Amino acid sequence: MQVINFLAEKYYKIAYDTFFYIEDSKKTHKYINLALEIEPKHIKALRLLGVVLLFEDKIKEALLIWQKLYSMGEEDFEVVSKLAFCYGQTGEYNKAFEFCEKSALTVDLGDFDKMCSLYKLKIDLLLDTKKPKSAFKLFKNALKNLGSNQACELKNCYTFGDFYIDPVIELKNRNRAF
């Protein structure tokens, strides 16, 4: 039975509100650190720290947080997909693809938002590793499997040029964070 530390929980909630409502990263870090000093394995505080570090584009630091959460048994979509994203950003593409596959196992087929996010991540990884044909094939497959809103969102993220003449892919509005 896990005992809740109410003071750590209070600091986490202040950090959460500070980040999402006040948008003050410096104060957010202060309250996350206070929560983690009291309870070093506070899952919600660690998750928030991972998100904040990604927001600040501190990919290597964020990767360490997501790895810690994963090693603590947190293997849901958020943790696994964030690991895939961080590994991709650091150029560790084999690990990124591995965690993409693990992430896919955590998504229900009806959860089109998560599926769309995962498709974007994997398409970006394929493009980064110079596999435009595979990216295009996955793009077409994604359009068949996603709901209409998510398919429109995906279409707006990528414009594939004359694929059959030139395998170079032009990207418009490439949003790498999710």
QUIZIJO-V36680 format. One record per residue. N is the residue number from 1. PHI is phi in whole degrees, 0 to 359 (999 if undefined). PSI is psi in whole degrees, 0 to 359 (NA if undefined). NEAR is the number of other ideal C-beta (glycine too) atoms within 8 Angstrom. Layout:
n->N phi->PHI psi->PSI near->NEAR
n->N phi->PHI psi->PSI near->NEAR
This chain:
n->1 phi->999 psi->127 near->2
n->2 phi->270 psi->131 near->3
n->3 phi->269 psi->134 near->4
n->4 phi->274 psi->129 near->5
n->5 phi->268 psi->109 near->9
n->6 phi->294 psi->327 near->6
n->7 phi->291 psi->317 near->7
n->8 phi->297 psi->320 near->14
n->9 phi->296 psi->320 near->12
n->10 phi->298 psi->314 near->8
n->11 phi->296 psi->321 near->14
n->12 phi->299 psi->314 near->15
n->13 phi->297 psi->322 near->8
n->14 phi->295 psi->317 near->9
n->15 phi->299 psi->316 near->17
n->16 phi->300 psi->309 near->10
n->17 phi->297 psi->321 near->9
n->18 phi->297 psi->320 near->12
n->19 phi->285 psi->311 near->14
n->20 phi->276 psi->335 near->6
n->21 phi->251 psi->321 near->6
n->22 phi->266 psi->336 near->7
n->23 phi->61 psi->48 near->6
n->24 phi->242 psi->99 near->8
n->25 phi->294 psi->323 near->10
n->26 phi->298 psi->312 near->6
n->27 phi->292 psi->326 near->10
n->28 phi->301 psi->312 near->13
n->29 phi->301 psi->319 near->11
n->30 phi->303 psi->311 near->9
n->31 phi->284 psi->328 near->13
n->32 phi->297 psi->314 near->15
n->33 phi->299 psi->321 near->8
n->34 phi->298 psi->316 near->10
n->35 phi->297 psi->317 near->15
n->36 phi->285 psi->336 near->13
n->37 phi->294 psi->322 near->6
n->38 phi->283 psi->317 near->10
n->39 phi->223 psi->91 near->9
n->40 phi->301 psi->339 near->5
n->41 phi->250 psi->33 near->6
n->42 phi->289 psi->106 near->14
n->43 phi->301 psi->312 near->9
n->44 phi->294 psi->322 near->9
n->45 phi->293 psi->320 near->15
n->46 phi->295 psi->318 near->13
n->47 phi->299 psi->315 near->12
n->48 phi->298 psi->319 near->14
n->49 phi->299 psi->318 near->12
n->50 phi->300 psi->317 near->13
n->51 phi->295 psi->316 near->9
n->52 phi->298 psi->316 near->13
n->53 phi->296 psi->322 near->12
n->54 phi->295 psi->318 near->14
n->55 phi->301 psi->322 near->7
n->56 phi->276 psi->2 near->7
n->57 phi->63 psi->34 near->5
n->58 phi->259 psi->73 near->8
n->59 phi->297 psi->314 near->11
n->60 phi->296 psi->321 near->8
n->61 phi->291 psi->319 near->8
n->62 phi->297 psi->319 near->13
n->63 phi->303 psi->318 near->12
n->64 phi->299 psi->321 near->8
n->65 phi->292 psi->313 near->12
n->66 phi->295 psi->325 near->13
n->67 phi->296 psi->318 near->9
n->68 phi->299 psi->313 near->9
n->69 phi->299 psi->317 near->13
n->70 phi->297 psi->318 near->11
n->71 phi->292 psi->339 near->6
n->72 phi->275 psi->3 near->8
n->73 phi->98 psi->4 near->4
n->74 phi->278 psi->107 near->9
n->75 phi->232 psi->33 near->8
n->76 phi->276 psi->180 near->7
n->77 phi->303 psi->314 near->9
n->78 phi->301 psi->309 near->7
n->79 phi->296 psi->312 near->13
n->80 phi->291 psi->319 near->14
n->81 phi->290 psi->325 near->16
n->82 phi->293 psi->324 near->12
n->83 phi->297 psi->315 near->14
n->84 phi->301 psi->315 near->18
n->85 phi->299 psi->311 near->14
n->86 phi->297 psi->316 near->14
n->87 phi->299 psi->320 near->13
n->88 phi->297 psi->319 near->14
n->89 phi->292 psi->332 near->8
n->90 phi->267 psi->2 near->9
n->91 phi->84 psi->9 near->5
n->92 phi->268 psi->73 near->8
n->93 phi->292 psi->325 near->11
n->94 phi->298 psi->315 near->6
n->95 phi->293 psi->323 near->10
n->96 phi->299 psi->314 near->13
n->97 phi->295 psi->322 near->11
n->98 phi->300 psi->315 near->9
n->99 phi->285 psi->335 near->13
n->100 phi->298 psi->315 near->14
n->101 phi->295 psi->317 near->8
n->102 phi->297 psi->322 near->11
n->103 phi->296 psi->320 near->14
n->104 phi->300 psi->329 near->8
n->105 phi->289 psi->344 near->6
n->106 phi->264 psi->0 near->9
n->107 phi->256 psi->131 near->11
n->108 phi->285 psi->145 near->5
n->109 phi->299 psi->334 near->6
n->110 phi->276 psi->354 near->4
n->111 phi->270 psi->80 near->8
n->112 phi->294 psi->329 near->10
n->113 phi->295 psi->314 near->7
n->114 phi->293 psi->321 near->11
n->115 phi->298 psi->317 near->14
n->116 phi->299 psi->315 near->13
n->117 phi->300 psi->317 near->10
n->118 phi->292 psi->319 near->13
n->119 phi->300 psi->315 near->13
n->120 phi->300 psi->316 near->12
n->121 phi->300 psi->313 near->15
n->122 phi->290 psi->322 near->11
n->123 phi->298 psi->316 near->13
n->124 phi->300 psi->318 near->11
n->125 phi->296 psi->318 near->14
n->126 phi->296 psi->320 near->12
n->127 phi->293 psi->319 near->12
n->128 phi->296 psi->330 near->8
n->129 phi->264 psi->17 near->7
n->130 phi->61 psi->46 near->5
n->131 phi->238 psi->66 near->8
n->132 phi->294 psi->327 near->12
n->133 phi->294 psi->317 near->8
n->134 phi->294 psi->321 near->8
n->135 phi->297 psi->316 near->12
n->136 phi->295 psi->319 near->11
n->137 phi->297 psi->316 near->8
n->138 phi->294 psi->322 near->12
n->139 phi->302 psi->311 near->13
n->140 phi->296 psi->320 near->8
n->141 phi->296 psi->319 near->8
n->142 phi->298 psi->318 near->14
n->143 phi->298 psi->329 near->10
n->144 phi->286 psi->326 near->6
n->145 phi->267 psi->342 near->7
n->146 phi->272 psi->160 near->13
n->147 phi->290 psi->166 near->6
n->148 phi->299 psi->319 near->6
n->149 phi->297 psi->316 near->7
n->150 phi->288 psi->325 near->12
n->151 phi->296 psi->319 near->11
n->152 phi->297 psi->318 near->8
n->153 phi->299 psi->316 near->9
n->154 phi->295 psi->319 near->15
n->155 phi->299 psi->324 near->8
n->156 phi->288 psi->340 near->7
n->157 phi->278 psi->331 near->11
n->158 phi->228 psi->139 near->11
n->159 phi->237 psi->113 near->6
n->160 phi->269 psi->122 near->8
n->161 phi->294 psi->197 near->8
n->162 phi->292 psi->86 near->5
n->163 phi->301 psi->322 near->11
n->164 phi->282 psi->338 near->3
n->165 phi->271 psi->314 near->4
n->166 phi->226 psi->119 near->6
n->167 phi->284 psi->18 near->6
n->168 phi->275 psi->135 near->6
n->169 phi->251 psi->127 near->12
n->170 phi->270 psi->141 near->7
n->171 phi->242 psi->135 near->9
n->172 phi->242 psi->138 near->8
n->173 phi->53 psi->45 near->6
n->174 phi->289 psi->105 near->8
n->175 phi->259 psi->106 near->7
n->176 phi->273 psi->343 near->7
n->177 phi->268 psi->150 near->5
n->178 phi->222 psi->NA near->8
